[in-house]
Amino acid sequence: MKQNMRKAYNALKKIGCPVIINDWDHSDFKINGEDNGKVCWADYYCEFPGGALDDFGVNNKINEILDANGLFAEWSNPGMLNVCQA
């Protein structure tokens, strides 16, 4: 995993975000959009009101950490976010 990916992964894990390392080659990670407990981390259908999510249903805390590391998140399906290089 590249250094910026590892740094973002560790920061997201530290705040409780449901991150998953890619099983095939461990070169990247994903964010589980279905593991919303006390915090709504991602919501494809934008069903949870409030100011914590951006227009695409991604928690602003996730965006801040990813932006700081030159990364962004995009939906691969309604239950999973891919983390990509910006």
Secondary structure, 3 states (H helix, E strand, C coil): CCHHHHHHHHHHHHCCCCEEECCCCCCCEEEECCCCCCCCCECCCCCCCCCCECCCCEEHHHHHHHHHCCEEEEEEECCEEEEEEC
